[in-house]
Amino acid sequence: MKFNCTFKRTVGRSSLTAETVKPEVPEGLLKKCNVCKSAVFVEEVKDNDYICPHCGNYFRVHAWRRVQQIADPGTFEEWDAGLPQENPLHYKGYKEKIEGLQEKTGLDEAILTGKAEIDGNPTVLGVCDSRFMMASMGSVVGEKITRAVERATRERLPVVIFACSGGARMQEGIVSLMQMAKTSAALKRHSDAGLLYISVLTNPTTGGVTASFAMEGDIILAEPGALIGFAGPRVIRQTIGQKLPKGFQKAEFLLEHGFLDGIVDRKQMKATLSRLLSMHQHQDTKSTYQEKKVLKEEKLQDKSAWERVQLARDKERPTGKDYLALLFDEFTELHGDRRYGDDPAVIGGIGNFHGKPVTVIIQEKGQGTKDSIARNFGMVSPEGYRKSLRLMKQAEKFKRPVICFVDTPGAFCGMEAEERGQGQAIAENIYELSALKVPVLSIVIGEGGSGGALALAVADQVWMLENSIYSVLSPEGFASILWKDAGKAREAAQVMRLTAGDLKKLGIVEHVFSEKEPLTRANMADMGEKMDQAIGTFLTLYEKMDTEELLEKRYNRFRKM
């Protein structure tokens, strides 16, 4: 039997070819996610704020689309369009490349600037566009940013810039480098005028842009997963010859290392910017709280010093973050010391107290084992004190009162803390707080341990809760140093005069809040009401003072001790 023709392939007119089986997809209907590699519908991506519906990857957003996402409809007014292009190095083909990109993108350069409203808050807005030479900063980009910031300064407007860049523009050489200085100088004048600058870092933000206007914001935000750094990861790998850790130079890495105030989802960006702008719109706004009565001395329970030490350390006692919801509206936490890290033992940010923006700084011990370990049981590191100081100076710039909640067994004493300058960080806080040009109130809500507590308690007034303590050292440490026996902590507590009642008699604190029963999270509402009234009274009194009177009064408070 012959099989030579049995499996012969036959080709006829109806045979399928590569051309006929290829899907006919209209151009522009689909695009590929460069992370999960899925094909996604372009319209679906647009409706999802240019976020991959499969893996959550953030696609880059063109400048005009970003304006549509952020600005109120019809409010954006473009500034400085059509500035003349330069070719300072006479680089071959540069002029033609610029013209080609202008035609392709519809932009005159790599940044769009102008004035807009964000939920009714007027602001100057700048948006980089990576399609235009990776949004590198040439002379026109630098000029547009500088002009926008200068006009914002004249018109006393905040500035919001969405950065996205490969850095300096090589085709313009040293002239591109000078844009770093020019934009920075304009932003310094804007800052010195007491005006707000919010920088939003998107993917990627690198090179000279990172080393200038992108990292100079009063508040620095980033989108999730954005690549942010001075040198690119490829250059770093080649230089050091090592494999870089996972997540290196991503936004999350920078947040952990203290260089960002927060990472904001794209869908929440407009609401976040709106809230921050609103908090800075009326810098001289007084609290709507009306003074009800002068603070009166409260009757305290008869307890031993050691009993109060135990209550101050009780795990059921409210910690600083418990008071946030009771006392402040719309609290926005800000992170990082801009030098090394973000210390979870310090919570800091901006809250509204009866309509008045205030800076709130909390030493936080944590709640539950996992949280307490993450916050190092309230023992603050150098970066925690430096974060506090950064927020205090920011409060001074924007004329916001500062309210501190003190609760720490003491500053963290470890080898790494000494390496990073623990003593210097505490000293700088004390030094700067003594002359901070806004009202400062500190409330000891638990333990006030040594210099670690004083770093947040150089204030116009210091208050304590009845069963809180404030001392030069822990009773155990005191007994160990003076009596060579840490077991005599109970006796040391009595000798040290560390209770609120003792410190009120010594003139160290101005007011003590009574606790009718051991304070817990379940029964703290009454304490919140008393604090609310007292803080309102404090602000009413101290916001009336001019700067000279405020500082003289604070100086004399400590001078007489």
N, C-alpha and C positions, 0 to 999 in steps of 0.2 A: 504494500500500500504506500502511495506517494503522499508525503506530508509537506512537500516543498511549497505548496500554495495555501496550505490550510490556515496559517496564521499571518498571511500576507496583509500588510496595511494598505488599505485602499484610500485614495484621496479623491474626493469628489467636490462638486461645486458647493455642497452644503457643509464641507468640513470647517471646524472651528479653528481660527488662527489666534495668535497672540493679540492681534489688534481687536478682534471681535470679542475676546473674553475680558479685556481690560475694562474696569468699571468706568462708566462715563460720569464723572463727578464735575459739576460746574465749577469753574475756577473761582476760588475764594470762599467756597462753601465749607471746606474742612481745613484744619491745620493740625500739626502734630505737636504734642506736648514734649518738650525736650527733657523732661524728667521721667515720666512714666511711659513715654513713647506711644501713648494712646492717640487715636484720631478723634478730634473733638470738633463739633460744629462751631463755626466762628460766631454765629449769632448767640449760641448758648454761652460761649465764653464772654461775649460782650454783656449779656444779661447778668452774668455772675461777676461783674466788675473785673474782668480779665483774670480770673482765677480758674485753673483747671478743675472741672467738676469731678474728675476721677481721683486726683492725688493732692489737690490743694496748692499746686505750684502756681507761683505768681508770674504771669506774663508781664513783659514790659509794657508800659502805658505811654502812648504818644502824648505830647504836651497838651494839645487842645482837648484830648479826651480826659486828661487829668483835670483840666480846668472845669470840664463838665461835671466831673465827679465831686469836686470840692466847692466850687463857687456857686452861689445862688444864681438861678437862671437869669440871664440878661444883665448881670451886674459887672461882668469882666470888661474892663477898658484897657486895651493893649497900649503899652508905652514903648517909645523908642524903636519902632519898626523901621527897617530899611537903613540902618547905619552903614556908612560906606565901609567896604571890606579893604583890608590891607594885606600886603604880602611883604613883610619887612625883610625876609631873607631872599626875596625874589626866587622862591622855591618853584622849580619847574612843574607845571601842571596843577599848582595849588589853586589858582584862580578858576581854572576849568572845573576842578573837582567841587569847589564851593558852588559854582553855578549849577552843576549837575544835581547836587543835593538840594539846592533851593527849589529847583524844578520838581524833583522827586517828592520832597516832603511838604512843600508848600510853606516852609519856614524860611526866614531870612538868616537864621543862625541856630545854634544848638540850645538856646534858651528863649523862653517866652516870658516876658515880664509885663506887669500892669497892675491895675487896682481892681479889687473885687470885694464882694461881701460874702461872708461865711455865716449863715444863719443870722444875717443882719449886722454882723460885726465887720466894719470896714477894715481892709488889710491890703498891704502890698503883697502881690503873689509872684513868685518866680518858679518856673517849671523847666527842668532840663529835658532834652529829648535825645535818646541814645541813637536814633537813626541818623543823626547829623554828626558824623565823625566821632561816634561814641561819646557825644556831648563833651568832647575835650574843650579845655578852656583856652581859647585864643583871645586876641585883643578885643574883639567885638563882644564876646561873651562877658569878659571882665568889665567892659565899658557899660554894657546893659545892666549888669548886676549893680555896679557902682552908682550909676544914674538912678536906678530904682531905689536904692538904699538912701541916697542923698535926698531924693524927693520925699521919701517916707519920713526922714528926719525933719524936713521943713514942714511937712503937713502933720507931723506928730502921729504917725500911723505905725502899727506893728508890721513886721515883715515875716512872711512864711516862704521858705524856699525848699522845693523838692529837688534834691541833688541826685544826679545820676551821671557818672562820668568815668572815663578812662584816665583822667588827669590832665596834665598840661598838653598843649598841642605842639607836637614836635616840629611841624612845618613853620612855626613862628619862633622857635628857639627861645632866646633869653627874653624876648618881649612877652611870650606866654608866661614865663616864670614871674615876671613883674606883676601880672594880674593877681597873683596870690597876695602881694603886698597891697595893691590898690584896693581890692575888695575888702581886705581885712581892716585897712585904715578907715574905710567908709563905715563898716560895721562898728568899729570902736567909737566913732563919733555918734552913731545912732544909739549905742549902749550908754554912752556918757550923758545923752539927753534923757535917760531914764525910760527908754522905749524897748519893747519886747521884740525879740527875734527867735522864731521857732524854725529849727532845721529838721527836715525830714529826709532820711537817708534811704534811697531805694537801690535796687540791684542793677549794676554795681556802682559803688562810690569809692574811687581809688585815687592814688597819686596826689598831685598838687591840689586837687579840689578837697580831698580829705584833709590835707595839711593847711587848709585856709578856711574858706567860708563855711564849708560843710560841718566842721567841728567847732564852730564859734557861737553856736546858739545859746541863748539863756536856757532853752529847753531843747534837747535833742531826742528825736524820735526816729524809729526805723520800721520798715516793713519786715515781716517775718522772713527769715532766710536770706536777707540781702547780704551780698558780699561787700565788706567794708574794710579798707586797709590802706596803708600808704604804699607799700610795695606789694605787687601782685603775688599770689601764692606760687606761681611758676618761678618767678625771680628769686623768691625766698628759698625754694627747694634747691635751685641751682647754686645759690650762694652758700648755704649751710650743708648741702649734701645730705639732708635728712628728710624722711617722710613726715609730712605735717599731720597733726592729730585731726580726727574727724570733727568737722564743724569749725575748724580754724578760720578766723576772720568772718564768720557769719554774724548776723545781728545778735544772735543769742550768746555768742562768745563775747562780743563787746559789752552786752548788758551785764554779764557775769563779772567782767573785768572793770566795770565802773565807768564806761564811756558813754552810756546811753541813759536817758531818763526812763525810757520805756519802749516796748515793741507793740505796735498797734496794728491790728488787722485792718486790711484795706476797707472793709465794709464799715468799720468803726472810725475811720480816719476823720471824716468830716465832723462827726459828733465830738470827737476828742479835741480837735482844733477849735471848734466852736466853744466848748467849755473852757478851754485855756484862754482863748481870746476874751471871753466874757469876764473871766476872773481878773484880767489885766486892763479892761477898758476904762475903769474909773478908779484910778489908783488912790485918790484922796477921799473916796467914799467912806463916810462914818457908818458905824454899825447902826442898824435900825433899832437895836435894843435900847430900851429906855431904863435909866437907872431907877431902881425901886427903893433901895435902902442902903445905908452904910453897913459894911460888914461888922458884925458884932461877935464878941468872944463867945464860944460855945462851951458848954459844960462837958468835961471829959470823964470817962469812967475811971475807977480806981483799979489799975492793973500794974503789975511789976514791969520793969524794963524788959526782962527776959520774955515775959508773956507777949509783950508787944513785938519783940523780935520774931517770935514764932508766928504771930499773926501776919507780920509783914512778909514772911517767907511762905505763907500757906499757899498750897497749889490751887485752892479754890478762889483765892483772891483775884479780883479783876486785874488784868494787865492793860497796858496803854491802849492797845487797839480796841479794847472793849469800850473805851470812852469816845472813840471816833464817831460811831453811829449815834451815840447819845447827844453829842455836843455840836457836831459839824455836818453841814450838808455838802454834797458833791465833793467829797474829798478825792483829790487826785494825787496818787503817790508818785514821787520822783526818785530816781535811783542814781547811785554812783557818785564816786568822789572825783571823777575825771582824771585819776592818777593811777589807780591800781585795781580797785575792786568795789563791790557793792556789799556792804555789811548788813545782813538781815537782822542784826541786833538793834538796828536803828531804822525806824519807819519815819520817813519825812515826806512832806508834800504841802499842797495848798488845799484849804478847806474854807467853806463859807460859814461864818458865825453870824446868824441873823442878818444876812445880806452883806456882811463885811468879809472880804478875802483876808485870811490870816495864814501864816506859815505855821505848820504844826510839826513838831519833832518829838519822837517817842523813843525811849529806850524800852525795847520789847523783849521780855523773858521767854515768851512762847507759851503755848497752851497744849498740854499733852507731851508725851515723851519725844515723839518725832519732831514736832515743831520746836520744842525747847532745845533739842540738840542742834537743829538747823540754825537757831538764833543764838547759839552758844550761851544759853541761859541768861541772856541780857548782858554778858560781859563784852563790852564794845571794843572793837579793834581800831587801829589807827585810821583805816579807811572809813569807819563809821563816824569818827569825830570829824574827819575831813568832809564827809558828805554833809554832816550837820552844819559845818562852817560855810560850805558852799551855799546851802539853802538859806542860812542866816544873812549872808551878804546879798543874796538874791532878794530876800525880803526887804533889806535896807534900800536896795535900788528901786523897788516898786512900792515903797512906803507901806509895807504890810507889817502889822504887829506879829511878834513871835511868841508862840505858846509851847512850852516844853513840858513833857511828862517824864519825870525822873524815876527810874526803877532799875537799879543795877547793883549787884553785890560788889561791883568794882570793875575797873577797866581790865580787859584781858591781859594777863601776864604770861606770855609765852615767848619762846625764842623768836618766832616770826614777827610778833608784835614789836619786839625790841629792834629787830632788823629794819622794820619799816617806820620806826620813829614814834613809838607810843607816847613818850614824854613830850616830844615836840608837838605832836598833834593835839594833846590836851592843853599844853601851854598856849598854843595859837588860838584855840577856842576861847580860853579865859581872857587872853589879851584883847581879842577882837570884840568879844561880848561886852567888855567893860565900856566900850565907846560906840556900840551899835546905835545908829541914829533912829531907831524905832522902839516902841514899847516892847519890853520883854517880860514875860511872866513864866515862872517855873513852879510846877506842882509836884511834890514828892508823893507818889501814890503807893510806894512799896518800900524797897530798900534804896537808900541814898549812900552808896559806898564810896567814900574818899574822893580823890581827884576825878575819878571816873564819873561821879555824879556832879561835881562842881563844874565840870566842863559844859554842862547844860543848865547851870544854876547861878550864873553871874547875871542876875536879873534885877528889874526894878522892884519886884516883890517875889518872895518865895513862900509858897503855901505848903502845908502838909496835911495828910489825912491822919486822923488820931492814932491809928495803929501802924503808921509808917515810921521809919527810922532814918536818921541822917548822921553820919559819923566819919571820923578821920580814918577808921579802919573797921573791919568786922570785929565783933567781940572775941572771936577765936584768935584772930591775928593780934589784937591788943593784948590778950592774956599771954599769948606765946612770946611776944616781944618783951613785955615788962615783967612777967612772972615766970617765963620759961615753961608755961603749962597751959596749952590750949584747952584743957579740960575745965578751966576756970572761967569759961565764957559767960556763964550766968552771973557771976560776981562782976566780971568786967562790964557787962551791959549796964549794971547799976551804977558803976563808977563813971562811965563814959558820958552820961547825960545825953543820950542819943535819941530820946523820945521826943515827940512833937511838943508835948507840954513843956519839957525842959528847954527845948530850943526856942520856944516862944518867950519864955522868961529871960533867956539870954539875948534876945533881940536878933536872933539869927533868921527867924521866920516871922512873917507878919500875921498869918492867919492859920488856924487849925480847924479842919472840918471834923465834927464829931461823928462817930460811928455808933449807932444805937445797938448794933449787934455785929458780930464778926462779919465783915463785908465779903459778899460772894457775888458771882455774876447773876445769881437769881434775885438778889435783893438790892442791886445797885441803882435802881431807877431813882430812888430818893436822893442818893448822892449826886447823880447826874443833874437833877433839878437844882440842888444847892450850888453846884459848880457853875451851871449855866448862869444863874443869877449873879454869882460872884465875878465871873469873867466879864459879864456885861458891865458891872459896876467898875471893874478895873479899866476896861477899854474906854468907858465914858470919861473917867478921870484922867487917864494918861494920854489919850489922844488930844486933849485940850492943851497940853504942854507944848511949848516950842522946843526945838532941839536942844538949845543951850540949857534950858531949865531941866529937861529930861536927863541929860548927861550929867549935870552937876548933882542932881538928886541921887542918881545911881552911884556916882563916885563917892559921895558922902555916906551913902548907906554902908559901903564896905570900909570906908576910911575910919569910921568910928569903932570898928570891931577890934 
